[in-house]
Amino acid sequence: MAARARPPRPLERLRERIVTGERGWFFAAIADKVAERRVAKGLSQRELAELVGTTQSAIARLERGGRPPRIDTLLKIAEALDCELIVELNPRY
C-alpha cells in the first residue's frame, strides 16, 4: 500500500507563498521593499537590526522570505527606514 502524502502544514503553505511571490502576497512584497529600502539608505542588515532592536539574522530571515515578523516589529522596521506601513484588507472576488 502506497504511503499517503500528508497535506502541507500552515507554515509550509506560508513559506511556499512567500517563496513563489504569489501575486499580491503581503509578506513577499514587504520582504522585497525592506531589502530595497535598506540598501537605498546604505544600511547593513546588522545596522537595521540595531535600529529596530532585533537581530541581524531576523532581518536576513525577513528579506529572504522566512518567517514573517510580528506587526510591532514591522512598524519598527518601517520607522527605521523612514517609511509608512500600510496594511490593506481587500474583499475577494
C-alpha positions in Angstrom: 0.0 0.0 0.0 1.4 3.4 -1.0 2.0 6.0 1.7 -0.5 8.8 1.7 1.0 12.2 1.1 0.3 14.5 4.1 -1.2 17.9 3.3 1.2 20.9 3.7 1.2 22.4 7.2 0.2 26.1 7.5 3.8 27.2 8.0 4.8 25.3 4.8 2.0 26.9 2.9 3.1 30.3 4.1 6.7 29.7 3.1 5.6 28.5 -0.3 3.5 31.6 -0.9 6.4 33.8 0.2 9.0 32.0 -1.9 6.8 32.0 -5.0 5.9 35.6 -4.6 2.3 34.8 -5.3 0.6 37.9 -6.7 -0.4 40.4 -4.0 1.1 38.3 -1.2 1.7 40.7 1.6 5.0 39.4 3.2 6.7 38.8 -0.1 6.1 42.4 -1.1 7.3 43.6 2.4 10.5 41.5 2.2 11.4 43.0 -1.2 10.6 46.5 -0.1 12.6 46.2 3.2 15.7 45.0 1.4 15.4 47.7 -1.3 14.9 50.5 1.1 17.6 49.2 3.5 20.1 49.2 0.6 19.0 52.6 -0.7 19.6 54.1 2.8 23.1 52.5 2.9 22.3 50.3 5.9 23.6 46.8 6.5 21.3 44.2 7.9 23.1 44.5 11.2 22.7 48.3 11.3 19.0 48.0 10.6 18.6 45.3 13.2 20.3 47.6 15.8 17.9 50.4 14.9 14.9 48.1 15.2 16.1 46.3 18.4 16.3 42.9 16.8 19.0 40.6 15.4 20.7 40.6 12.0 19.5 37.1 11.5 15.9 38.2 11.9 16.4 40.9 9.2 18.0 38.4 6.9 15.2 35.9 7.5 12.6 38.5 6.6 14.5 39.6 3.5 14.8 36.0 2.2 11.1 35.2 2.8 11.4 33.3 6.0 9.1 33.6 9.0 7.3 36.9 8.8 7.9 39.3 11.7 5.3 40.4 14.2 3.4 43.6 13.3 5.1 45.6 16.0 8.5 44.6 14.5 7.3 45.6 11.1 6.3 49.0 12.5 9.8 49.5 14.0 11.3 48.5 10.6 9.2 51.0 8.8 10.1 53.7 11.2 13.9 52.9 10.9 13.6 53.0 7.1 11.6 56.3 7.2 8.5 54.6 5.7 4.8 54.1 6.4 3.5 50.7 6.9 0.2 50.4 5.2 -1.9 47.3 5.5 -5.0 46.8 3.3 -7.8 44.4 3.5 -9.5 43.8 0.2 -12.5 41.7 -0.5 -12.0 38.5 -2.5 -13.9 38.4 -5.7 
